[in-house]
Amino acid sequence: MVVLSSCEILDELKKLGIKSSDLIQYVIEYSAYYTIRNIQFDDLND
């Protein structure tokens, strides 16, 4: 899995034509997804 910084995520979304007002919501959703995914993997390793 590739991990992107918040700035890299914003840059990629802008390239896709996502409006500035929607960018923050996308970053929040991506961060939540990534956090939950890491927790699930950590649980599997216990």
DSSP file (Angstrom, degrees, kcal/mol; ACC not computed):
  #  RESIDUE AA STRUCTURE BP1 BP2  ACC     N-H-->O    O-->H-N    N-H-->O    O-->H-N    TCO  KAPPA ALPHA  PHI   PSI    X-CA   Y-CA   Z-CA
    1    1 A M              0   0    0      0, 0.0     2,-0.5     0, 0.0     0, 0.0   0.000 360.0 360.0 360.0 138.7    0.0    0.0    0.0
    2    2 A V        -     0   0    0      2,-0.0     2,-0.5     0, 0.0     0, 0.0  -0.782 360.0-151.2 -92.0 131.6    1.2    3.5   -0.8
    3    3 A V        -     0   0    0     -2,-0.5     2,-0.4    31,-0.0     0, 0.0  -0.908  12.7-166.2-106.2 127.1    1.0    6.0    1.9
    4    4 A L        -     0   0    0     -2,-0.5     2,-0.1     2,-0.0    -2,-0.0  -0.856  18.5-123.0-111.2 146.1    0.6    9.6    0.9
    5    5 A S     >  -     0   0    0     -2,-0.4     4,-2.3     1,-0.1     5,-0.2  -0.374  35.5-103.2 -75.1 165.8    1.0   12.7    3.0
    6    6 A S  H  > S+     0   0    0      1,-0.2     4,-2.4     2,-0.2     5,-0.2   0.888 123.3  52.0 -58.0 -40.1   -1.9   15.1    3.3
    7    7 A C  H  > S+     0   0    0      1,-0.2     4,-2.3     2,-0.2    -1,-0.2   0.898 109.2  49.4 -65.4 -39.9   -0.2   17.5    0.8
    8    8 A E  H  > S+     0   0    0      2,-0.2     4,-2.3     1,-0.2    -1,-0.2   0.884 110.2  51.2 -66.4 -37.8    0.3   14.8   -1.7
    9    9 A I  H  X S+     0   0    0     -4,-2.3     4,-2.5     2,-0.2    -2,-0.2   0.937 110.4  48.9 -62.9 -46.7   -3.4   13.7   -1.4
   10   10 A L  H  X S+     0   0    0     -4,-2.4     4,-2.3     1,-0.2    -2,-0.2   0.908 110.9  50.7 -60.0 -42.8   -4.5   17.3   -1.9
   11   11 A D  H  X S+     0   0    0     -4,-2.3     4,-2.0     1,-0.2    -1,-0.2   0.920 111.4  47.4 -61.8 -44.2   -2.3   17.6   -5.0
   12   12 A E  H  X S+     0   0    0     -4,-2.3     4,-1.3     1,-0.2    -2,-0.2   0.894 111.6  50.0 -66.5 -39.9   -3.6   14.4   -6.5
   13   13 A L  H  <>S+     0   0    0     -4,-2.5     5,-2.3     1,-0.2     4,-0.3   0.884 108.8  52.4 -66.0 -37.9   -7.2   15.4   -5.9
   14   14 A K  H ><5S+     0   0    0     -4,-2.3     3,-1.4     1,-0.2    -1,-0.2   0.900 106.0  54.4 -63.4 -39.7   -6.7   18.8   -7.5
   15   15 A K  H 3<5S+     0   0    0     -4,-2.0    -1,-0.2     1,-0.3    -2,-0.2   0.830 105.2  54.3 -61.8 -31.3   -5.2   17.0  -10.6
   16   16 A L  T 3<5S-     0   0    0     -4,-1.3    -1,-0.3    -5,-0.1    -2,-0.2   0.508 122.4-108.6 -80.9  -4.4   -8.4   15.0  -10.7
   17   17 A G  T < 5 +     0   0    0     -3,-1.4     2,-0.3    -4,-0.3    -3,-0.2   0.670  59.7 161.5  88.1  18.0  -10.5   18.2  -10.8
   18   18 A I      < -     0   0    0     -5,-2.3    -1,-0.3     1,-0.1     5,-0.1  -0.548  44.5-110.7 -72.3 134.1  -11.9   17.9   -7.3
   19   19 A K    >>  -     0   0    0     -2,-0.3     3,-1.4     1,-0.1     4,-0.9  -0.317  20.6-119.1 -66.1 147.6  -13.2   21.3   -6.1
   20   20 A S  H >> S+     0   0    0      1,-0.3     3,-0.7     2,-0.2     4,-0.6   0.843 112.4  59.8 -55.7 -37.0  -11.2   23.0   -3.3
   21   21 A S  H 34 S+     0   0    0      1,-0.2     4,-0.3     2,-0.1    -1,-0.3   0.756 107.7  45.7 -67.1 -22.8  -14.3   23.0   -1.0
   22   22 A D  H <> S+     0   0    0     -3,-1.4     4,-1.8     1,-0.1    -1,-0.2   0.604  91.4  84.2 -92.2 -13.8  -14.5   19.2   -1.2
   23   23 A L  H <X S+     0   0    0     -4,-0.9     4,-2.2    -3,-0.7     5,-0.2   0.894  86.3  52.0 -61.1 -44.2  -10.8   18.5   -0.7
   24   24 A I  H  X S+     0   0    0     -4,-0.6     4,-2.4     1,-0.2    -1,-0.2   0.903 108.2  52.3 -61.2 -41.5  -10.8   18.6    3.1
   25   25 A Q  H  > S+     0   0    0     -4,-0.3     4,-2.4     1,-0.2    -1,-0.2   0.901 108.8  50.5 -62.4 -41.0  -13.7   16.1    3.3
   26   26 A Y  H  X S+     0   0    0     -4,-1.8     4,-2.6     2,-0.2    -1,-0.2   0.913 110.4  49.3 -62.1 -42.7  -11.7   13.7    1.1
   27   27 A V  H  X S+     0   0    0     -4,-2.2     4,-2.6     2,-0.2    -2,-0.2   0.910 111.1  49.7 -64.2 -42.0   -8.6   14.0    3.3
   28   28 A I  H  X S+     0   0    0     -4,-2.4     4,-2.3     2,-0.2    -2,-0.2   0.927 112.7  46.9 -62.2 -45.3  -10.7   13.3    6.4
   29   29 A E  H  X S+     0   0    0     -4,-2.4     4,-2.4     2,-0.2    -2,-0.2   0.906 112.7  49.0 -65.3 -41.4  -12.3   10.3    4.9
   30   30 A Y  H  X S+     0   0    0     -4,-2.6     4,-2.8     2,-0.2    -2,-0.2   0.920 111.4  49.8 -63.3 -43.5   -9.0    8.9    3.6
   31   31 A S  H  X S+     0   0    0     -4,-2.6     4,-2.3     1,-0.2    -2,-0.2   0.904 111.4  48.5 -62.8 -41.6   -7.4    9.4    7.0
   32   32 A A  H  X S+     0   0    0     -4,-2.3     4,-2.4     2,-0.2     5,-0.2   0.921 112.7  48.4 -64.4 -44.1  -10.3    7.6    8.8
   33   33 A Y  H  X S+     0   0    0     -4,-2.4     4,-2.6     1,-0.2    -2,-0.2   0.934 112.7  47.8 -60.5 -47.6  -10.1    4.7    6.3
   34   34 A Y  H  X S+     0   0    0     -4,-2.8     4,-2.2     1,-0.2    -1,-0.2   0.891 111.8  50.1 -63.7 -40.2   -6.3    4.4    6.7
   35   35 A T  H  X S+     0   0    0     -4,-2.3     4,-2.1     2,-0.2    -1,-0.2   0.930 112.8  45.9 -63.9 -46.6   -6.5    4.5   10.5
   36   36 A I  H  X S+     0   0    0     -4,-2.4     4,-2.3     1,-0.2    -2,-0.2   0.904 111.2  53.1 -63.7 -41.2   -9.2    1.8   10.6
   37   37 A R  H  X S+     0   0    0     -4,-2.6     4,-2.1    -5,-0.2    -1,-0.2   0.909 109.4  48.7 -60.9 -42.9   -7.3   -0.3    8.2
   38   38 A N  H  X S+     0   0    0     -4,-2.2     4,-2.4     2,-0.2    -1,-0.2   0.894 109.8  51.7 -65.5 -39.7   -4.2   -0.1   10.4
   39   39 A I  H  X S+     0   0    0     -4,-2.1     4,-2.2     2,-0.2    -2,-0.2   0.913 109.1  50.8 -62.8 -42.5   -6.1   -1.0   13.5
   40   40 A Q  H  X S+     0   0    0     -4,-2.3     4,-1.6     1,-0.2    -2,-0.2   0.908 111.6  47.1 -62.9 -42.8   -7.6   -4.1   11.7
   41   41 A F  H  X S+     0   0    0     -4,-2.1     4,-1.3     1,-0.2    -1,-0.2   0.880 110.1  52.9 -66.0 -38.0   -4.1   -5.2   10.6
   42   42 A D  H  X S+     0   0    0     -4,-2.4     4,-0.7     1,-0.2     3,-0.2   0.893 107.4  52.4 -63.3 -39.5   -2.8   -4.7   14.1
   43   43 A D  H >< S+     0   0    0     -4,-2.2     3,-0.6     1,-0.2    -1,-0.2   0.857 106.2  54.1 -64.2 -35.7   -5.6   -6.9   15.5
   44   44 A L  H 3< S+     0   0    0     -4,-1.6    -1,-0.2     1,-0.2    -2,-0.2   0.815 106.0  53.0 -68.4 -29.2   -4.7   -9.7   13.1
   45   45 A N  H 3<        0   0    0     -4,-1.3    -1,-0.2    -3,-0.2    -2,-0.2   0.622 360.0 360.0 -82.6 -12.9   -1.1   -9.7   14.3
   46   46 A D    <<        0   0    0     -4,-0.7    -1,-0.2    -3,-0.6    -2,-0.1   0.471 360.0 360.0 -78.7 360.0   -2.0  -10.0   18.0
